[in-house]
Amino acid sequence: QVQLVESGGGLVQPGGSLRLSCVGSGRIPSINVMGWYRQVPGKQRELVASVTTGGITNYVDSVKGRFTVSRDNAKNTMYLQMNSLKPEGKAVYYCNVRSYLGNYWGQGTQVTVST
């Protein structure tokens, strides 16, 4: 069984920064892709950023240059550094890990960008 626990969400003003963390535990294969997704009410969950075990990253266009995804393979931990946050960044952010064993999700952490 795989467990993913996100942390680091909260309230931030526009232009501010937050750093999200996701810690994985359980049977996680060494070869996997970890990703951050976000979802707002009434919309589909969208991929924000992902990173492979080898460090290859991918970002949705709207966050390029502002968000940075990274991971520590030894700790099964992934991070999302979010800078220059915009009000449209308000969402629940979910951690995801994909491998040959399956697709797993965390419980989500709320990010609110508001004055």
C-alpha positions in Angstrom: 0.0 0.0 0.0 1.2 3.5 -0.9 0.5 6.6 1.2 1.1 10.2 0.1 0.9 13.0 2.6 1.0 16.6 1.4 1.8 19.7 3.5 2.6 23.3 3.1 -0.6 24.7 1.8 -2.2 27.8 3.2 -3.2 31.4 2.6 -0.8 33.7 0.7 -1.2 37.1 -0.9 -0.9 37.5 -4.6 2.8 37.6 -5.5 3.7 35.6 -2.5 5.4 32.1 -2.3 4.6 28.7 -0.8 6.4 25.5 -0.8 4.4 22.3 -0.9 5.8 18.9 0.3 4.7 15.4 -0.4 6.1 12.5 1.5 5.5 9.0 0.2 5.6 5.8 2.2 4.9 2.1 1.5 5.6 0.1 -1.6 6.8 2.7 -4.0 8.9 1.4 -6.9 12.2 3.1 -7.4 11.1 4.0 -11.0 8.1 6.3 -10.9 6.8 9.7 -11.9 5.6 12.0 -9.1 3.4 14.9 -9.9 1.4 17.8 -8.5 -2.1 18.3 -9.6 -4.7 20.9 -8.6 -8.4 21.1 -8.7 -11.0 23.8 -8.2 -14.7 23.2 -7.7 -16.5 22.3 -10.9 -13.4 21.7 -12.9 -11.3 18.7 -13.8 -8.1 18.0 -11.9 -5.1 19.3 -13.9 -1.5 18.5 -13.9 0.7 21.3 -12.6 4.1 19.8 -12.6 5.7 16.4 -12.6 9.2 14.9 -12.1 10.6 11.5 -12.9 12.9 9.5 -10.8 15.7 10.7 -13.1 14.8 14.3 -12.6 13.0 15.1 -15.9 10.4 17.8 -15.2 7.3 18.9 -16.9 5.1 22.0 -16.2 1.8 23.3 -17.4 2.4 26.5 -19.4 0.6 28.7 -16.8 3.2 28.0 -14.1 6.4 27.9 -16.2 9.0 30.2 -14.8 7.2 30.6 -11.4 6.9 27.0 -10.0 9.7 24.5 -9.5 9.2 20.9 -8.8 11.9 18.7 -7.3 12.3 15.5 -5.4 14.5 13.6 -3.0 14.4 10.0 -4.1 16.1 8.7 -1.0 13.3 10.2 1.1 10.4 9.5 -1.4 9.7 13.2 -1.1 8.6 15.7 -3.7 8.4 19.5 -3.4 6.7 22.3 -5.3 8.1 25.7 -4.9 5.5 28.2 -6.0 6.6 31.8 -6.5 4.7 34.8 -7.8 1.4 33.2 -6.9 -1.7 34.5 -8.7 -5.3 34.4 -7.5 -6.1 31.8 -10.1 -3.6 29.5 -8.3 -6.2 29.0 -5.6 -7.0 25.3 -5.6 -6.6 22.0 -3.7 -3.2 20.6 -4.7 -2.8 16.9 -4.8 0.3 14.7 -4.9 0.4 11.8 -7.3 2.8 8.9 -7.9 2.6 6.7 -11.0 4.4 3.4 -11.4 3.9 -0.1 -12.8 2.1 -0.8 -9.5 -0.6 1.8 -10.0 -1.6 5.4 -9.6 -1.8 6.8 -6.1 -3.1 10.1 -4.7 -2.6 12.1 -1.5 -5.5 13.7 0.3 -4.7 17.2 -1.0 -3.7 20.5 0.6 -5.5 23.8 0.1 -3.8 26.8 -1.4 -5.6 30.1 -1.2 -4.2 33.2 -3.0 -6.0 36.3 -1.8 -5.6 39.7 -0.2 
